[in-house]
């Protein structure tokens, strides 16, 4: 159940945590109980102790959040109670506009969009964050002048075996592979994979087998299917697949894909597309090396910034930033098509995680 506390698992309790932009009227971090029969979320509390906690990651009873501000930071929260409680003080990431973070090898890593860098922060004994142990800046640019004039690290994610960490950079049209030294917190650049110029890669998700990865592009509504070699830490692009219906690109304005999620059994993946305000369904072949667009359904709101599966893998949750809600969908086990089942108010919602 990916970070769920064992005691809660025994009791059958599942919780959700929703990040939101306080600068746009959000409540900060919301905690909610999940009805496992219906998928319904019931908000139990919220904290605005951190400005713009736009992305969250859960490790047991500790929740980590970025503060997506010019003076970027990350913070830890104890979530054993109804309301998330700050642990220690926020740690500066020594970068601007952190948009994503991940927990790996005793550290929290952040992807700093505005400054185009990746930061390592050590996790202390009580779960709080220490001072940054390393900050690595990316280099390069892309052909889309107003979005790719400089590096823009948008996501940082450990590979399935934990040996490598990948950082997706929208500004440089590339994925940078790192090795993190757990003893020192040093980030060693291992390699960089160039993607199609101008696609603006935003986020990446791995196939359950670990043999492939799927890079979602923001500036072009496509998904780049890649082969992943865990032994050598190399990512090989195989080709792009559309994530919107054929012939619709640009017909109703720009399409900005935001998040990609892969089914636990590897049969489907889902993509949230802002502008179109849809959830796309793509089918994967048994190897995971081919993705085929199947259909798209309304996201239940406006501007779906994030997409997440619940721990059972039977439901999909969309954080709709501009309509201010989290909407959940039951997934058809045969077709992968999401069917809207309900929603909860969450002003300026940006992220949802489960534990």
N, C-alpha and C positions, 0 to 999 in steps of 0.2 A: 504493500500500500504506500510505498515511496515516502518514508518520513513519518508515517503515522505512529504515534506512541502506542506501545504494546498494550498498555492498560486500556486505552480507549478502544483498541481493536477488539479486545476481549468483550468489552461492554457493547460493541457494535456501533460506537459513536464515530461519526465522520464530521469534520469541521472544514469550513472554507474560509479563506482570508482574501479580501478584496483590496487592492491598492487603488488609489485615486489621486487626482491632482487637486491639492488644496488651493492652488492659485486660480483654479477654475470653479470653485465652489464645492469640491469634494470634501468628504469627512476624514480623509487621511486613510488609515487602515481600518477596515471593518472586519469583525469576526462574525461568523454565521454558523449555525447548526444546519446539517444536511439531512433531510428526510430520505432515508435510503429506499423507501418504497416509491416515492413520487419524484425525488430529485429536488424538491422545494428547498429553498434557502430561507432561514429565519435569522435575521441579524440580531446578535446578542449584545453587541457593544462596538465602540469605535474609539480610536485615538488620533488626534491631530498633532501629536508630539513631534512629528517629523514632517518637514515641508515636502510636498510633492513626492510621496512614496510610490513612484510609478511602476516599480517592479519588485516582486517579492520572491523569496525562496525559503523553504521550510526544512529544518533539520531537527527532528524530534519535537521537543517542546520549545524550540527557539526559532523565531521567524526573523529573517534578515530582509532589509529593504534598502533600496537606493533612495537618495534624495536628489531628484533630477533638477538640480539648480546650477547656477553658474559656479558657485563655490561647492562643488559636488561632495557628497558624503554618503556613507552607508551606516546603518544602525541595526542593533539587535533588540528583539522584544521577547519577553517571556509570555507565551500564549497558553499557559496552563490554566489561567482563569478566564472569566467571561470577557475581559477587556485586555488587549495586548499591553504589557507593561515594559517600558524601556529598561534595557540592561546596559549599565554604563552610559557613556556619552557617544554621540555619533563620531565616527572616524572619518577624517578628510581623505578623499581618494586622490588628492593632488592632481585632479583633472576636472574638467567642466562637463556638466550635463550627463552624468551616468544614467544609462537607460536600461541596464540589464545586469544581473549578478548571478553567480552560481557558487555552490558550496562544494569544495573538493580538497582532500588531503589536509584537513585542519585549517583551511583558509577560505575566505570569501574573495572571489575575483569579481571585479566590476568592469563593464565595457563603458567607456566614457565617450559619448557621441561627439560632443562639441569639440573636445580636445583631441579626439582620435587616438586614444590610448587605452591600455589595460592595466589595472591596479590589483596588487595582491595585498590582502589584509589578514593578519593572523587572528584566529579564534582563541580567546583566552579560556581559562579553566571554567569560568562561570558562563561562558557562551557569548560574552561581549566581544567587541572587536578592538584589536590593538592598532598601533600606528602602522601605516603602509610600509611593507618590506621591499616593494619594488613597483615601479611604474615604467611601462615600456610604450613608447610612442610609435605609431605606425607612420609609414611614409608613402607618398604617392597621391594621385588624383584620378579623376575619370572625365569622360567627355561631356557630361551634363553639367554645364558651367554653374548653375545656381544651386546645385545639390552636391557636386563632386569636386569642388575646388580644393578640398583638403581631405585628409583621412577622417572617417566618421565610424568608429567602432560601435556596432549596434548590439551585438550579443557576444557573450562568452559562455562556453558550454564544455564540460568535461566529456571526453569520449566514453563509450560504455564501459571500457575496462579501467578507466581512471588514469591510464598512463599518460595520455595526452589531453590537452585542452585546445579547443578551436575558438577563434575569435573572428566573427563575421564583420567585414568592414564595407559599409555602403559607399563610402567615398572613393575607395581604391579598387572597387570591383574585385575583391579578393577575400580569401579565408586564410588567416595566419594560424599556424599550428605551433603551440608552445609545449614545453615540458616544465612543470613546476617542481622545484626542489622543496619537499615538505619540511625539511629541517631548517632551511634558511628563508623560505618564502621568495626565493629568486625565480623569476620567469626567464626561461631560456628559449628564444625563438628557434624553432626547429625547421620550419619551412613555410612557404607561402604558395597558395594555389590561385592562379589567375582565372577569373571567370569572364564571361562575355562582356565586353566594354559597354557601359551605359545601363546595365541591368540593375545596378544598385542593390546588391544582396543585403538582406535584413536579418533573417533568422535561419537557423538550420535545425533539422531533427534527424536522428538516426533511426534506421530500420532496427527492429527488435533483434535481428540476427547479428547486428554490428557490421554487416558486409557492405552496406550502402548508407548514404546520407543524402538528404534532400535540402537544397538551399533555396529559400523563398526570396524572390526578387521584388523589391518595392517599386523601382522606377520602370520596370517592365513587368506586366502581369504574367510572369512565368515562374516555373519551378525548375531548377537545375538538378537533375539526377546525377549523383556522383558515386563512384566506387570508393570505399574506404578500406585501406590496408592498415589494420591495427598494429601489425608487427613492425612496419616501417614508419607509421604515422604520416601516411600520404593520402591525399584526396585527389581523385581523378574525375574531372567532369565528363559525363557521357552525352549530355544533350539537354535541351530545354523542352518543357511541356507547358502549354497554356493552362491558366487557372481560371479563365473566364470563357464563356461560350464563344465558339468560332464566329468571327465577323462582328463582334460587339465592341471590340477595343476602341475607345474614344467616342463611341456613339452617344453616351450620356455623361461625358466628362471623364476626367482621369480616373484610373483604377489603381489603388495603392494597397497591394497585399501586405498583411501585417504579421500573421502567425501561421505556422504549419504544425500539425499534430498527427502522429502516426498511430494507428490502431495497435493494441498489444499483440494481436495475432498477425500483424503485417499485411493484412488484406487490403486495407484502405488507408488513405490519408485525407485530412481535411485542411482547408485553407480559409482564413478570414480575409475578405477583400473590402477595404474601405472605399468609399465613393460609390461602388456598386452596391455596397452594404449587403453582401452575400456571404454564404458559406459554401465553398466549392467542395465537391466530392470527387476524389481521384482513386481509381482502382490500381493496385500494385500487382504485378505478376508474382509467381511463387518465389522467384529469386530476389525480388525487390529491385531489380535493375531497370524496370520499365514502369512508368506511371501513365495512366490514361484518364483524361478528363471524362467524367460521367454526367454530372449535373451540378446545378447551383440552386440554393434555396435562400429566401430572405433571412437575414441575421436576427430579426426580431426587434431591431432598433436602428440606430444610426452610428456609423463609424466604429465598426468592431475592431478595437485595438488589440485584443488578446483573445485567445481560444485555449480551452483546457478540457481534458477528459477527467471525469471523476475517477476515483480509485477502482471502481468496478469495470471501467471501460465501456459502460453501456450508455453513458450520457455525455453530451458535449455542452460546454458553457461558454458563452460569448460575453466579453466585457465590452459593452457598447458605450463608448466614451461620450458622444455628443447627445445621445438620448438619455444618458444617465441611468443605465440599468445593467443588470446581468441577467441574460436570458438563457434558459436551459432547454435542451433538446433530447428526446429519446432517439436512439440510433437503431435503424432497421438492421438486424443482424445479417440479413441476406444481401441487401443492396448498399448498406452504409449510409443511406439517406437520413438526414436529421429531420425530426418532426417536433415542432415547437411544443413545449409542455408547460411553460410558465416563465415568470420573471420576477425580479425584486429590484426596487429602486436603489441605485447606487450612483449618485451624482459624480460626473467626470470619471467614471470607472476606467481603469487602465490595465488591470491584471487580476487574475484569480488563480489561487493555488489551493490544494487540498491536503488534509492531513488528519 
